[in-house]
Amino acid sequence: MNDFIFSLNATVPVFLVIVLGFVLRKIGLLNEEFARVGDRLTFRVTLPVLLFVQLSTQDWSECFDLRFFLFCMIATCVSFVVIYGLSFLLLRDRSMVGTYAMVSFRGSAAVLGIAFVTNIYNGDAGFAPLMIVAVVPFYNVFSVLALAFSAKKEDNVRFSAKQVAFEVITNPLILAVLLAIPAARLHWTEIRGMTIPYKFLTSVGNMATPLALLVLGAGFEHKEAAAKARIALSAALTKLVLLPAAIVPVAIALGFRNEMLLAIAVMVASPTTVACYIMAKNMKNDATLASSTVLIATLLSPVTITALVYILRTFGYI
């Protein structure tokens, strides 16, 4: 029951902020311009800063395990390749392929991962930070690649390899990860004079999630979303059910238990992140499909995550 209550506390408020953005748009307090500027601000500033602060303030020397790190990395890569391949084969509308693949494999592990593991293990984040470092760079690289090749162009010309490479290299979220790794090794927050920059960046990063959720709600087009509800539901179920069902048993068979197994479970079972909507819209992909999947996955995740934790506890794996 405690796990179920925690899951509700972690996901329902997120959904309610999205609803708030939608309601505020309907009553005229927010408008299309807010949604346009807000998603650009979130993608280019607040989300990268949040990611940098989260990753650069971890002490990786105390929780590094190469076997665990490689499993998270390989599982993420295999998940994307399989999902993207199936999306390309099964979706007739090629403009949906990139978005569908992204929302089906990319979860909000960086936002909910540490919080969930900390709650289960009484304040100990365990291996969640290491999991985030292993998967977040690949989340962003694969998302950029998928979206770049599916980007909507007026002349129907897809990105060249050079353009795709440029999109990867200049992606703000990827740059944030690349900067966070050396910053963490330098323990930059402990350097004299870094208190003010740290507090400033923390304040900016704290705006990322609520702003992104408001933008998602304000830019949500319910009529278009209804037309894509079925495919959005299939993407959400792929993320919440099929991925955990495929990867968690492999992790168990390889001997991962307790904090490591829980971090892996959170990695594959966390709901589709709101960053998917921001990226899809900024890279001229199917933002409606992305927003619909985020909504559905967020709504279903309290049930699916609680069920997964219950099963793992029942069999004594965590």
Buried (B, 14 or more C-beta within 10 A) or exposed (E): EEBBEBBBEBBBEBBEBBBBBBEBBEEEEBEEEBBBEBBBBBBBBBBBBBBBBBBBBBEBEEBEEEEBBEBBBEBBBBBBEBBBEBBBEEBEEEBBBBBBBBBBBBBBBBBBBBBBBBBBBEEEBBBBBBBBBBBBBBBBBBBBBBBBBBBEEEEEEEBEEEEBBBBBEEBBBBBBBEBBEEBBEEEBBEEEEBEEEBEEBBEBBBBBBBBBBBBBBBBBEEEBBEEBBEBBBBBBBBBBBBBBEBBBEEBBEEEBEBBBBBBBBBBBBBBBBBBBBBBBBBBBBBBBBBBBBBBBBBBBBBBBBBBBBEBBEEEEBB
